[in-house]
Amino acid sequence: MAYKVRFVNYPRQYQQLKKEFDSVFEEIMSGGDFILRRHLEEFEKRIADYVGTKHAIGVNTGTDALYLSARALGFGPGDEVITVAHTFVATVGAIVQCGATPVLIDITDDFNMDVNQIEAAITSKTKGIIPVHLNGHACNMKKIMEIVEKYRLKVIEDAAQALGAKFKGKRCASFGDTGIFSFYPAKVLGTAGDGGLVCTNDDTLARKIRAFRDNGRVESVDEIECFGWCTRLDNLHAAILNMKFNYFEQWIERRRAVAKMYEEGLSGIPELLLPPRSDGDYFDVYQNYVIRCKKRDELLAHLQKTEVEVLVSWRVAMHKQKVLSLDRFKLPLTERISAEVISLPMYPELTDEEVGFVIEAVRKFFIH
């Protein structure tokens, strides 16, 4: 189907930065710099400096970033790790793949972990917690870290959607033992395929994850420190990300401007719930702009008919996916939100006219 407004428009970004993209490709291909080269090292350093951590380790995907973090922290059989169901399955998958047991708690209306439910979920087996900064909106890390210190837990921040987001002036992925990012193409900073990264201030964890990503090697191809995996961030992807990072701050500002237009254009509709405002302790980067409506499926059909491409994330809540055997958890708000959410188009290349078209399409559904 041809849409008047795409959910994400990858070709438009390429056309706007075609010279830069082509230059990066030519440089990497002509130099033969494919694996663990200077472009990756430069990108890792820039992200570490930007986030405010000592280390940044590029890996193949955000999924691998989660899994390698969990392995490095020693999550395993007999351990429990607290997280949420309203997230991509990889968050919980990293726990399960290590042999540990996920413990799921509910979320609040900001789509993030309900910090008031954490302590009740802690047992003698609890080893860690994975807060998810969903949609580019930070969790309440002050409360989470207070609980973590009280019970001596390990923390992996799932910041796959939150590069650049802040809580009380501190960037996501800099609070926990590790913090991870995804560079999937649709992310705030995305590459031309898959990519991920782990941030940490812990030298030992950083060395473990570097070994894990390269079949147990860190400093020499001849010396093996452990069994590992082959999950490096390719140098071509790192070079693309490094180039795109030059535009990152202005892209964040554009996303925030688009979010403001959505908020102003869609406020005052009683049947519509808008995402939390980015103010006070929170600086949002708007990976997604997610609205809620009890007549979600009808609104979805209307927008598709109006040629606005939208996304419904996790129509079936993760703990309701039968094959995952997580249905022992009672998460009423997670289930309600899964039945109500729609993500509107959100990317920096959107024009004001396109944003206005989306706003008008949504308003027509409610206002006759």
C-alpha positions in Angstrom: 0.0 0.0 0.0 1.2 3.5 -0.8 1.1 5.8 2.2 1.0 9.6 2.1 2.9 9.6 5.4 5.3 6.7 6.1 5.9 5.4 9.6 9.7 5.6 8.9 11.1 6.9 5.6 14.6 5.4 5.2 15.1 6.5 1.6 14.5 10.1 2.5 17.3 10.2 5.0 19.6 8.5 2.5 18.8 11.1 -0.1 19.4 14.0 2.3 22.8 12.6 3.3 23.7 10.8 0.1 27.2 12.2 -0.2 28.1 11.3 3.3 26.7 7.8 3.1 28.4 7.2 -0.2 31.7 8.6 1.1 31.6 6.3 4.1 30.9 3.3 1.9 33.7 4.1 -0.5 36.2 4.7 2.4 35.5 1.4 4.1 35.4 -0.7 0.9 38.5 0.8 -0.7 40.4 0.5 2.5 39.2 -3.0 3.4 38.5 -2.0 7.0 35.7 -4.4 8.0 36.2 -5.9 11.5 37.4 -4.1 14.7 39.0 -1.2 13.0 39.5 2.5 13.9 35.9 3.5 12.9 34.5 1.2 15.5 37.0 2.5 18.1 36.2 6.1 17.3 32.4 5.5 17.5 32.8 3.6 20.8 34.7 6.5 22.3 32.2 9.1 21.1 29.3 7.2 22.6 31.1 6.6 25.9 31.9 10.3 26.1 28.4 11.3 25.2 26.7 8.9 27.7 29.2 9.5 30.4 30.7 6.1 30.9 34.3 4.8 30.8 33.6 2.1 28.2 31.4 1.5 25.2 31.6 -1.9 23.4 30.0 -2.3 20.0 28.2 -5.6 19.4 26.1 -7.1 16.6 22.6 -6.2 18.0 20.8 -4.8 21.0 19.7 -8.3 21.8 23.3 -9.4 22.1 24.1 -6.4 24.2 21.5 -7.5 26.7 22.6 -11.1 26.6 26.3 -10.4 27.0 25.6 -8.0 29.8 23.6 -10.7 31.6 26.3 -13.3 31.1 29.0 -10.9 32.3 27.0 -10.1 35.4 26.7 -13.8 36.2 23.0 -14.2 35.8 22.3 -18.0 35.8 20.2 -20.9 37.1 18.7 -20.2 40.5 18.7 -16.4 40.0 15.7 -14.2 39.5 15.8 -11.0 37.5 13.1 -8.3 37.7 11.8 -6.6 34.5 8.6 -5.8 32.6 6.5 -7.5 29.9 5.8 -4.3 28.0 9.1 -4.4 26.0 10.6 -6.2 23.1 10.9 -10.0 23.8 14.8 -9.7 23.8 14.7 -8.0 27.3 13.2 -11.1 28.9 15.0 -13.4 26.5 18.4 -12.4 27.8 17.4 -13.5 31.3 16.0 -16.8 30.1 18.9 -17.6 27.8 21.2 -17.3 30.8 19.2 -19.9 32.6 17.8 -17.3 35.1 14.1 -16.7 35.9 12.4 -13.5 34.8 10.1 -11.9 37.4 7.7 -9.5 35.6 6.1 -6.4 37.3 3.6 -4.0 35.9 4.1 -0.6 34.3 2.5 2.8 34.8 0.9 5.2 32.3 4.3 6.4 31.1 4.9 2.8 29.8 7.8 2.2 32.1 8.4 0.0 35.2 6.2 0.7 38.2 8.9 1.4 40.7 6.5 1.0 43.6 6.1 -2.7 42.7 9.8 -3.6 42.8 10.4 -4.3 46.5 7.4 -6.7 46.7 9.0 -8.7 43.8 12.4 -9.1 45.5 13.2 -12.5 47.1 16.3 -14.2 48.4 16.9 -15.3 44.8 16.8 -11.9 43.2 20.1 -11.0 41.6 19.3 -8.2 39.3 16.8 -5.8 37.6 16.4 -4.6 34.0 14.6 -1.3 33.8 13.5 -0.5 30.2 13.5 3.2 29.1 10.7 2.7 26.6 10.0 5.1 23.7 12.9 7.3 24.7 11.5 8.1 28.1 13.6 7.3 31.1 12.6 5.2 34.1 12.7 6.7 37.6 16.3 5.8 38.1 16.6 7.6 41.4 14.1 5.2 43.0 15.4 2.2 41.2 19.0 2.8 42.3 18.0 3.4 45.9 16.3 -0.1 45.9 19.3 -1.6 44.0 21.8 -0.3 46.6 19.5 -1.4 49.5 19.3 -5.0 48.2 22.7 -5.1 46.4 21.3 -6.0 43.0 22.9 -5.8 39.6 21.4 -3.5 37.0 21.2 -3.7 33.2 19.6 -0.6 31.7 17.7 -1.5 28.5 18.1 1.8 26.8 17.6 0.4 23.3 15.2 3.2 22.5 16.7 5.9 24.7 20.1 7.1 23.4 20.2 10.7 24.5 17.4 10.5 27.0 18.1 11.8 30.5 16.7 11.5 34.0 17.7 14.4 36.3 20.3 15.5 33.8 22.1 12.1 33.7 21.9 10.1 30.5 20.2 6.7 30.3 22.7 3.8 30.3 25.0 5.5 32.7 23.2 4.5 36.0 23.5 0.7 36.0 26.3 -1.8 35.9 25.7 -1.8 32.2 23.4 0.0 29.8 22.6 -1.1 26.3 21.6 0.5 23.0 20.2 -0.8 19.8 21.1 0.7 16.4 18.3 -1.1 14.5 17.5 1.1 11.4 14.3 2.6 13.0 16.1 3.7 16.2 16.9 7.3 17.1 20.4 6.5 15.8 20.1 3.6 13.4 22.5 1.9 11.0 21.8 0.1 7.7 21.1 -3.2 9.4 21.6 -4.4 12.9 23.9 -3.0 15.6 24.1 -2.7 19.4 26.4 -1.4 22.1 27.1 -1.9 25.8 28.1 1.0 28.1 29.7 0.4 31.5 32.0 2.1 34.0 33.3 -1.3 35.3 36.7 -2.3 33.8 36.2 -6.0 34.5 32.8 -6.1 32.9 34.1 -4.2 29.9 36.9 -6.8 29.4 34.5 -9.7 29.8 32.1 -8.3 27.2 34.9 -7.5 24.8 36.1 -11.1 25.1 32.5 -12.4 24.7 32.0 -10.5 21.5 35.1 -11.8 19.8 35.2 -15.6 20.6 37.1 -15.0 23.8 39.8 -12.7 22.4 40.6 -9.2 23.7 44.1 -8.0 22.9 45.6 -10.8 20.8 44.1 -13.2 18.2 46.5 -15.8 19.6 45.3 -15.6 23.3 41.9 -16.9 24.3 40.5 -15.7 27.6 37.2 -17.7 27.5 34.7 -19.2 25.2 32.7 -16.5 23.5 30.6 -15.6 20.5 31.1 -13.8 17.2 29.0 -10.7 17.8 31.0 -7.6 16.9 29.6 -4.4 15.5 30.9 -4.4 11.9 33.2 -1.6 11.0 31.0 -0.4 8.1 28.0 0.0 10.4 30.2 1.8 13.0 31.4 4.2 10.3 27.8 4.9 9.2 26.8 5.5 12.8 29.8 7.7 13.4 28.8 9.8 10.4 25.2 10.0 11.4 26.1 10.9 15.0 27.2 14.3 13.7 23.6 15.0 13.1 22.2 13.3 16.3 21.6 16.4 18.4 19.7 18.2 15.7 17.7 15.0 15.0 16.7 14.9 18.7 15.5 18.5 18.6 13.5 17.8 15.5 11.9 14.7 17.2 11.0 16.9 20.2 9.6 19.6 17.9 7.4 17.0 16.1 6.3 15.6 19.5 5.3 19.2 20.6 3.2 19.6 17.4 1.5 16.3 18.1 0.8 17.3 21.6 -0.6 20.7 20.7 -2.6 19.3 17.8 -4.1 16.3 19.6 -4.7 17.7 23.1 -8.3 18.2 24.2 -9.6 15.0 22.8 -11.1 13.2 25.8 -11.0 9.7 24.3 -7.3 10.0 23.5 -4.4 9.6 26.0 -1.1 11.2 24.9 2.4 10.2 26.2 3.9 11.9 29.3 5.3 15.4 28.8 9.1 15.7 28.6 9.7 18.1 31.4 11.0 18.4 35.0 13.3 15.4 35.7 12.8 13.9 32.2 14.4 14.7 28.9 12.8 12.6 26.2 14.1 11.7 22.8 10.8 10.4 21.4 12.0 7.2 19.8 8.2 6.7 19.4 5.2 8.9 19.9 2.6 6.5 21.3 -1.0 7.5 21.8 -3.7 5.4 23.5 -7.3 4.9 22.6 -9.9 2.4 23.7 -11.2 2.1 20.1 -7.6 1.4 19.0 -8.5 -1.1 16.2 -11.1 1.3 14.7 -8.6 4.2 14.9 -6.0 2.0 13.3 -8.2 1.1 10.4 -9.2 4.7 9.9 -5.6 5.9 9.8 -4.6 3.2 7.3 -7.6 4.2 5.1 -6.4 7.8 5.4 -3.0 6.6 4.2 -1.1 7.2 7.4 1.3 4.4 8.2 1.3 3.6 12.0 2.6 0.8 14.2 1.0 -1.3 16.9 3.7 -2.7 19.2 3.0 -5.9 21.1 -0.7 -6.3 20.4 -0.4 -9.4 22.5 1.3 -8.7 25.8 4.4 -10.8 26.3 3.2 -12.7 29.3 0.2 -13.7 27.3 2.3 -15.3 24.6 1.5 -19.0 25.4 4.8 -20.5 24.2 6.8 -18.3 26.7 5.1 -19.8 29.8 4.9 -16.4 31.6 1.1 -16.4 32.2 1.6 -16.7 36.0 2.2 -13.0 36.2 -0.8 -10.6 36.6 -0.2 -7.4 34.8 -3.5 -5.6 34.3 -2.1 -2.2 33.1 0.3 -3.9 30.7 -2.6 -5.8 29.2 -4.8 -2.7 28.9 -2.0 -0.7 27.3 -1.3 -3.5 24.8 -4.9 -3.2 23.7 -4.8 0.6 23.3 -1.5 1.8 21.9 -0.7 3.2 18.4 2.7 4.7 17.5 2.4 7.6 15.1 5.0 8.5 12.5 8.1 9.9 14.3 11.4 10.6 12.6 13.4 13.8 12.0 12.8 13.9 8.2 9.0 14.4 8.7 7.9 17.7 7.3 5.6 20.0 9.2 3.0 19.4 6.5 3.1 15.6 7.1 2.8 16.1 10.8 -0.2 18.3 10.2 -1.7 15.6 7.9 -1.3 13.0 10.7 -2.9 15.3 13.3 -5.8 16.0 11.0 -6.3 12.4 10.3 -6.5 11.5 14.0 -8.8 14.4 14.8 -11.2 13.4 12.1 -11.7 10.0 13.8 -12.9 11.7 17.0 -14.4 15.0 15.8 -17.1 14.7 13.2 
